[in-house]
Amino acid sequence: MIVVTAAADIDPLALEQQVCFALAVTNRAVLAVYRPLLEPLGLTHPKYLVMLALWDHRKSAGDDPAPMSVKQIATALQMDSATLSPMLKRLEALGLITRTRSAADERATDVELTSDGIALRERALAIPAAVVARLGVDLPELEQLRSALTRVNTAALAAGALYE
């Protein structure tokens, strides 16, 4: 027997109807999949995101990449600089990056990958495929999800969600 529920019968405040709840639960679950994959690299998920931004920058800049400023990294990750700074300090302590005052603007800090940080990328190449395999969701479906989430994020930013 199929029961058809009218839209009027759906409680708009029901927990299972909330996009925010689905996103929060999914975020925790997906990050739990990443955790054991990142631990051997000495990274947490937030540090991994910083490294991804730095690796992307290096790859797109070619042979002689300029350093990224803390502000550029914060913008790329849609994160405020105050949250980012302690992570950068920990990545520097791990020997993966260096932080120096910008020659152009001493109020700014430049971030560069060390040789260890560059080499870590090779070990990290296995992470995306391992995540896909552990999730058991087809790659096209995950690509659709990423695309939909990017649209939602863009709409949220347009609606007033701000990052410094």
C-alpha positions in Angstrom: 0.0 0.0 0.0 1.4 3.4 -1.0 0.6 6.4 1.2 0.6 9.7 -0.5 1.4 12.6 1.9 0.1 16.0 0.9 2.5 18.9 1.2 0.2 20.4 3.8 0.8 17.4 6.0 4.5 17.9 6.1 5.7 19.7 9.2 8.2 22.4 8.0 9.9 22.2 11.4 10.3 18.5 11.4 14.0 17.7 12.0 14.2 15.3 9.0 12.9 18.1 6.8 15.8 20.5 7.6 18.5 21.0 5.1 20.8 22.3 7.9 20.4 19.1 9.8 21.1 16.9 6.8 24.2 19.0 6.0 25.5 18.9 9.6 25.0 15.1 10.0 26.6 14.5 6.6 29.5 16.8 7.4 30.3 14.8 10.5 30.0 11.5 8.8 32.1 12.4 5.8 34.8 13.9 8.0 34.9 10.7 10.0 35.7 8.9 6.7 38.6 11.3 6.1 40.0 11.1 9.6 41.8 7.6 9.4 43.0 8.4 5.9 44.6 11.7 6.9 46.1 10.6 10.2 49.1 8.8 8.6 49.9 12.0 6.8 49.8 13.9 10.1 46.9 16.0 9.0 43.4 16.9 10.3 40.7 17.7 7.8 41.1 21.5 8.2 44.9 21.2 7.7 44.3 19.0 4.7 42.1 21.8 3.2 44.9 24.3 3.7 47.4 22.0 2.0 45.0 21.5 -0.9 44.8 25.3 -1.4 48.6 25.5 -1.3 49.1 22.6 -3.7 46.5 24.1 -6.1 48.2 27.4 -6.0 51.6 25.8 -6.6 50.3 23.7 -9.5 48.6 26.7 -11.2 51.5 29.0 -10.7 54.1 26.8 -12.5 57.8 26.5 -11.8 58.3 29.6 -9.6 55.1 30.1 -7.6 54.8 33.2 -5.5 53.8 32.6 -1.9 50.2 32.8 -0.9 49.1 35.3 1.6 47.1 34.3 4.7 44.3 36.4 3.3 44.4 34.5 -0.1 44.3 31.2 1.7 41.4 32.4 3.9 39.5 33.5 0.8 40.1 30.3 -1.0 38.8 28.3 2.0 36.0 30.7 2.8 37.4 31.0 6.3 38.3 33.9 8.5 42.0 34.6 9.1 41.7 34.3 12.9 40.6 30.6 12.5 43.3 30.0 9.8 46.3 31.4 11.7 46.5 28.6 14.4 46.3 25.9 11.7 49.1 27.6 9.8 51.2 27.7 13.0 50.7 23.9 13.4 51.5 23.2 9.8 54.7 25.2 10.2 55.6 23.2 13.3 55.1 20.0 11.2 57.6 21.4 8.7 55.1 21.5 5.9 55.0 25.3 5.4 56.9 28.4 6.2 55.4 31.7 7.2 57.2 35.0 6.6 56.3 38.7 6.7 55.4 39.9 3.2 58.1 42.1 1.7 55.5 44.2 -0.1 53.3 44.7 3.1 54.7 43.9 6.5 51.2 43.6 7.9 50.6 40.6 5.7 52.1 37.1 6.1 53.2 35.0 3.2 52.9 31.2 3.3 55.0 28.8 1.2 55.2 25.0 1.0 58.5 23.4 2.2 60.0 20.5 0.3 58.3 18.2 2.8 55.0 20.0 2.1 55.5 19.6 -1.6 56.4 15.9 -1.2 53.3 15.2 1.0 51.1 15.8 -2.1 52.3 12.5 -3.6 51.1 10.6 -0.5 47.8 12.6 -0.5 47.0 11.6 -4.1 45.4 8.4 -2.8 42.9 10.2 -0.4 40.2 11.2 -2.9 39.8 7.6 -4.4 39.9 6.1 -0.9 37.1 8.4 0.3 35.0 7.6 -2.8 35.5 3.9 -2.2 34.6 4.1 1.5 31.5 6.1 0.8 30.3 3.6 -1.7 28.6 6.3 -3.7 29.2 6.5 -7.5 31.6 9.3 -8.6 29.0 10.9 -10.9 26.6 11.2 -7.9 29.3 12.7 -5.7 30.1 15.2 -8.5 26.4 16.1 -8.8 26.3 16.6 -5.0 29.4 18.8 -5.0 27.9 20.9 -7.8 24.6 21.2 -5.9 26.4 22.1 -2.7 28.5 24.7 -4.5 25.2 26.3 -5.8 23.8 26.3 -2.3 27.0 27.9 -0.9 26.8 30.6 -3.6 23.2 31.3 -2.8 24.0 31.4 1.0 26.8 33.9 0.3 24.5 36.0 -1.8 21.9 35.9 1.0 24.4 37.4 3.4 26.6 34.7 4.8 30.0 36.4 5.1 33.6 35.3 5.4 36.4 37.6 6.2 
